[in-house]
Amino acid sequence: MSDLHRSLSLEQVFNAIPGQWEKVIVSLLLVCLALLASHLWARYLARGEMSPQKRRLHLVWARNIIWFAVLLVIAAVWASTIAGFALSLAAVAGALLIVSKELVMCVHGYLYATVVSPYKVGDAIEFGELRGRVIDIDMFATSLAELDESGQQTGKVAEFPNGLLLTTPVKNVTPNGAFALHHIRIPVPEARVGHLDLIEAAALQAAERSTAAWRDEAMAHFRKVSEESFIALPSGRTKVAWDFSEPGHLVLVVRVACPSLERHAVEQAVFKDTWRALVDQAPLVGHADVAGPSGRPSSA
């Protein structure tokens, strides 16, 4: 009896299709039009004079908008037909919802990312154990160009399903546009504890030198963002502070404002200039007492 009922249902579906050939043709034409529009837009961007990051941003957003619009139009074209099968499809839809809960959550996560916009293509984010720069956002997943702790690309691409956005916090490392606040952590060896003022002054001077080219522009940028977003953001001035949260492990934290893509270069310059100045000004302690980036004294 169940096989007979299933065969009758299939026959009803097949009998309904011949009268809907116009809708089928329109749907196929819409899909072809979406593919053509995406291809033409990609070729147009390839000829334009813009950075790869902006080109990728325009490509992803245009592609998503095109396909979202096409899906809405196709749904509208088939609305009357779908309404006729609504009752018979209710059980199937319920089963699909239970079986493909993760898929539905991915779509909801994409809607969340689109409406709330916690990040966009080109932003550096931290998501769980992942750290990377966003290179693609589609309806089901977000792709990242993986970054190491120093902000350098590892050459790997990581992806996470958009459904996790509904349950996992995401950190946007570059939320303020072209400039970012970067915290440089410089470990201080125990032998140098008696020179804290000298270390602080050397680090501050090194940071001022490394950011002199864009300091005024960065401060103006943060001031503008604060006015537009109604949020009191830091001024962008260089500041130093001491982190003594771990006993026996003293760390100097230098906060600088720099272009988002220059964070690694600035960090390296500040670190080298700081210890170079200390070696020149305070030769009381040998070079073996100068800590390397890992916090351990570097051996000669």
Secondary structure, DSSP 8 states (H G I E B T S, - for coil): -HHHHHHHHHHHHHHHSGGGHHHHHHHHHHHHHHHHHHHHHHHHHHHS-S-HHHHHHHHHHHHHHHHHHHHHHHHHHTHHHHHHTHHHHHHHHHHHHHHTHHHHHHHHHHHHHHHH-S--TT-EEEETTEEEEEEEE-SSEEEEEEE-TTS-EEEEEEEEEGGGGGTS-EEES-TTTTEEEEEEEEEE-GGGGGGHHHHHHHHHHHHHHHHTTTHHHHHHHHHHHHHHHT--------EEEEEEEETTEEEEEEEEEEEGGGHHHHHHHHHHHHHHHHHHH-TTS-GGGSB-TTSSB---
